[in-house]
Amino acid sequence: MFDPKSRYAKLTPLVLTDARGRSVEVTPPATAPQQVFRGVHVRRDGERTDHLAALYLADPAAFWRLAEFNDAMRAEVLTELREVQIPQQGKT
């Protein structure tokens, strides 16, 4: 279900019962990665989160790290910020 590199790939799913009495398999939240502050990027119009992740983290799929570091629930929230805090590149 998850990409093997995903931080969710190794988590054990939980089985919960919903309000209608059905068993539902859910993925627990992953722990936040330990990241070190690198600097601030002032966004320009048209810059997407995958562009910033490719530039600073050498992985366009690491846009979630930018969202996590900026305390954003979704990466789309970053497009509303003028300044985006950037973590150091490297393994989390």
C-alpha positions as a Python dict, from the first residue, in 0.01 Angstrom:
ca = {
    (1, 'M'): (0, 0, 0),
    (2, 'F'): (287, 240, 77),
    (3, 'D'): (607, 299, -115),
    (4, 'P'): (888, 98, 51),
    (5, 'K'): (1071, 426, 128),
    (6, 'S'): (767, 571, 303),
    (7, 'R'): (785, 632, 678),
    (8, 'Y'): (448, 453, 697),
    (9, 'A'): (565, 135, 523),
    (10, 'K'): (695, -36, 836),
    (11, 'L'): (408, 62, 1065),
    (12, 'T'): (172, -211, 1178),
    (13, 'P'): (-189, -131, 1085),
    (14, 'L'): (-447, -121, 1362),
    (15, 'V'): (-797, -269, 1343),
    (16, 'L'): (-1061, -44, 1496),
    (17, 'T'): (-1437, -62, 1516),
    (18, 'D'): (-1622, 234, 1365),
    (19, 'A'): (-1949, 386, 1487),
    (20, 'R'): (-2148, 140, 1274),
    (21, 'G'): (-1976, -162, 1428),
    (22, 'R'): (-1753, -240, 1128),
    (23, 'S'): (-1389, -344, 1162),
    (24, 'V'): (-1169, -92, 984),
    (25, 'E'): (-794, -120, 926),
    (26, 'V'): (-612, 210, 983),
    (27, 'T'): (-251, 319, 968),
    (28, 'P'): (-127, 487, 1286),
    (29, 'P'): (48, 822, 1256),
    (30, 'A'): (421, 805, 1194),
    (31, 'T'): (655, 974, 1437),
    (32, 'A'): (784, 1311, 1324),
    (33, 'P'): (1137, 1297, 1186),
    (34, 'Q'): (1413, 1474, 1376),
    (35, 'Q'): (1513, 1758, 1146),
    (36, 'V'): (1762, 2041, 1188),
    (37, 'F'): (1688, 2396, 1069),
    (38, 'R'): (1880, 2496, 756),
    (39, 'G'): (1728, 2832, 669),
    (40, 'V'): (1429, 3012, 522),
    (41, 'H'): (1317, 3021, 160),
    (42, 'V'): (1112, 3318, 40),
    (43, 'R'): (860, 3171, -204),
    (44, 'R'): (801, 3315, -548),
    (45, 'D'): (480, 3277, -745),
    (46, 'G'): (460, 2939, -914),
    (47, 'E'): (703, 2758, -683),
    (48, 'R'): (556, 2427, -579),
    (49, 'T'): (649, 2222, -276),
    (50, 'D'): (801, 1949, -492),
    (51, 'H'): (1026, 2212, -654),
    (52, 'L'): (1149, 2326, -313),
    (53, 'A'): (1202, 1967, -197),
    (54, 'A'): (1402, 1890, -511),
    (55, 'L'): (1614, 2204, -466),
    (56, 'Y'): (1688, 2175, -94),
    (57, 'L'): (1639, 1805, -14),
    (58, 'A'): (1742, 1651, -349),
    (59, 'D'): (1413, 1460, -361),
    (60, 'P'): (1091, 1608, -502),
    (61, 'A'): (893, 1340, -320),
    (62, 'A'): (1022, 1475, 14),
    (63, 'F'): (777, 1767, 7),
    (64, 'W'): (616, 1610, 315),
    (65, 'R'): (934, 1691, 511),
    (66, 'L'): (882, 2059, 434),
    (67, 'A'): (520, 2036, 547),
    (68, 'E'): (619, 1852, 866),
    (69, 'F'): (896, 2102, 941),
    (70, 'N'): (658, 2396, 894),
    (71, 'D'): (388, 2235, 1109),
    (72, 'A'): (149, 2213, 813),
    (73, 'M'): (-111, 1935, 806),
    (74, 'R'): (-97, 1925, 424),
    (75, 'A'): (177, 2029, 184),
    (76, 'E'): (-70, 2260, 4),
    (77, 'V'): (-64, 2486, 312),
    (78, 'L'): (297, 2576, 225),
    (79, 'T'): (178, 2746, -95),
    (80, 'E'): (5, 3005, 125),
    (81, 'L'): (323, 3087, 318),
    (82, 'R'): (555, 3364, 204),
    (83, 'E'): (850, 3216, 395),
    (84, 'V'): (909, 2842, 419),
    (85, 'Q'): (1146, 2703, 679),
    (86, 'I'): (1386, 2452, 527),
    (87, 'P'): (1538, 2153, 712),
    (88, 'Q'): (1888, 2020, 650),
    (89, 'Q'): (1922, 1770, 368),
    (90, 'G'): (1987, 1412, 468),
    (91, 'K'): (1823, 1105, 614),
    (92, 'T'): (1551, 1149, 869),
}
